């Protein structure tokens, strides 16, 4: 396949995207590019030859991957774990109802929804409980198809990455097989979850970058070079678009690209102009395009969802007015500009902890609060989270007595001084040097009642457009609920999305775990349990692979340190090009593991085992790298080499054995109590065993 | 330090640097031919100015300002030898206490709240001590920059920035930990830099002196606040880089390298560690009386404090049926009855009787011991109800189960059964008072008894909620130990047997400090200072006084200085990148330029810039409450960077002017102009540190009128 890839960059992509059918790398014996008349003639003289070069092991791996991930995809026909969460969003997409999800950007949800769309899902399913049976209208198979496909394609990607790192096809085959037989990746791929899609894009980004980098030396600025560079940027933005976790790999690739560029700077044969061109090309492909694509995901999200829904209220009023139904129903046909005499409602823009409107009612503040502080005993002004007649205010010019709208209406402008009259009680909004009920350092806001004591009304407010409501005298802000400005809509939306933090009160979850548990797999997650038969699905990794991946990481680190120190003393244990291979493989695999794992120690959100899967994928890729290095450079004699190979075969069969052992809880096959007990290899695993006699 | 600097790698550069130093001492460059006498005079001048600015109006205001209420109080605790708890390690407060003790302060002032007048109490010793350490920062920074850049103007610029920064002055004038911390921090940086410049004569006396001084200062910095960890990191990175260079030097044998390595281990790891432990030893030796900090520590530790209700008491060691015990969440939870000092008046509501799950032990039966894994009932001694849990949600933590007292006279139901387990033991072992950390598992639901740490509302007497958590996890919230233990049939032991070892105390106090630090979370809706506010001098801290009639002191950096620093960081980044690229591309430069740029900009400036990053960036990841004064260590580095950067920049550009006298004049004129700018801005803003009385700045008649350049400044 490597040979084919050198001829046509598209061939590999074809091999990936046309998975399931026979991937053909069609290459003309002569290039059609740069054709001249002479060459045309020459071309006609020669017979037309089509050579197809097929890497059968890659095809076989892809087919096996597809089988392992797609087999019996619609079983169990019930809501499994986080499907209950993502399913809601799929339904909302199907019904085109606006929503925001605070946990991540929208691309992942959109891809899941695409599956639903292709399967003809109408969105009518109540996603309320894990384990609930799907109704007939839910196309389970097509909903789960895209994640499973992405999971299956990770296998050829892993193969190609090792090939591009210049390791042997045998090592590449090993990497692909380890990914194929990793139970946790299988489980995570087979349901409507986002991790497998994320891992697919991460690996695609890494592969594209490696292809790009390998082309760099010989054919800069060629078509294939551009293609792989662009694909790196696109895959990175897709990874970030699926989950913010993709950012870690994106940063890693940026850092590696920066490092490579730094090395290029030292190359005195390159002219300054070509360096600038290289820099600009990388900047465009790795910075500008990902950002643009990331924004476009939000644009598509907004374009798809045009109906009002449950999450409207965290957005600005202007945005809400643009949705079908909801606020648009009210604001339809109302004047755009506020004039003196207009009746308005005022909503606090921030919307935290909940959205509310400026409100007043006939009740007054208590004369004394519980803690003994006094108040003005004037009419209460509050922020009320529901629509109500008491939310209506009239804008009045302080210089005029009457409230009627003059003809032509005089619009209120930025900086004008106005009075606000409460519609129902006809009292003026007022503030004065009396401590507010709960925040003693702020002033109280009330509706003024003239008690005829020496406290004059301080009821003039200055309108400052586009500012958060500051309740200071003269400095009030009103964001007018119907100044819709469609240009800034996307950006407003974007920032609102960022601001939004639905505060997670209880971060405890039955299956939540700490990042330290992941390395040793001290934790599992029960995804699904059959109500009667005892069949269950767990997120549980291949014990053997996890342990060997850890060993590989340790061996890699120790060996690297050893080599590094010895090289510093000018002792070269391995040839220079082998050392370069070793380092570049480490940059990708150890680097990928570190950036996808260590940040979790700093996070305060609820963590689950599946957060470790991207890091694990990189760690698994390291195993064959270390094995090949050991056999190439440390096993000097033929005997030790063959001993080593035998050990590797034995180890690999134990990986297969572990895969077989745990595959019942991966695929959800029914098991007896005794069998389940046998599977509980670690005390900390939570395998659900029904009590006898129930 | 970027490896690309390359100036320090390999044997060649090392020797080269040595020779350069030798030649370079008299006329290093045509622009700075100053004799060492001038440098000494300059050092004297900046030291004098520094002390004068810090000690000016030191007694004002004669009342407690800001955090003096904490650290002054803790200094008094040392003088009174009362045990207390603080989230910072003890050295800073011990030194404050020592200064107070030596200057004749008797520890009687209560330091209750900011604004309390000192009256006749002698507080000047403590303030003077802090001001002394704060004044030392300026000569330290001067010497560091001089060592890094070998340029007097750069050092002078840095020194003047620090002398005339209102923030540094204010922070040095009160009884606070920050001047002490910054003293050790700058001391560590200075000794590190000095030690680096001794690298050409390793194992000489001065080399050993500076290396061990680095270690001592590191211990000091760590001993004052955990922020000292950042400077440890800085020194650590520098040492690794150093060793790496030495390793690459093939002229050095591995034995010599081993000596280098061991010398650093000795001076930078073992020495600081010993000193750090020693200061804790002193801390625990001095504080031997019970005080406000007891409840944060485990029962075994409390038994060592004079006056604590656990001191010198004796209780049965193994638990038998029936017994009464006082259960405290381990450690630091709040049970009712904490703070009651005599044994006889202990709150009886904390006592429970342990019974077997299936039988009521009568008083005549022989003693049976409670073992790991036993199933028991806990009967509340006062009300005779059993500790009970069931599948109802707890009042505050919805996902946990409610825990109640149930039944009459000790008869309840199967929901009263609890399995008792000792952490880290196997079945059948005896359970010991105070030392066994136990876990109580509810038999029927499988949940674990724990305290959720949330305070109940008024109806629950604002005590801490107890729940039964269904998530089986190891957390300190679900560990308990037996504290009081009454059983007439068992022989009593003295708690001295349980005396924890010093290492145990040390570990425990660190656990408590770390938990205390992470517990300092901002409350909802509380306005807190954000790290990005700091370099732009966005908002200061009120040290004293709010109203017009008060004597007001406001901690705010001199805005001209701080904005210059901020601008310089960007400038430095630009210069450093262009220098690195130019060197990498092999742009034709004179070798002098090349050496100068790589040594000063990349190596010296890089070290300082790294220090700034290490002392600033970690705050973005901290969840605890942050304050403006946390930036000051980073600000020291930023000021040094400003000195180095402007000096290099002016020197570089003035060299393009043709007659060397003009070049010289432009270069010196630039430095003098910057210094004058700083002095003038200090003249404008000095009332911030030395106190303002009268109308606020918004009033045109105020002396500060027109100086409130940002709306967020509150003066």
Interface residues (C-beta under 8 A of the other chain):
Chain A: X262 X265 X266 X268 X272 X506 X508 X509 X510 X512 X565 X568 X569 X570 X602 X604
Chain B: X244 X247 X248 X250 X254 X397 X398 X399 X469 X470 X471 X581 X584 X585 X586 X621 X623
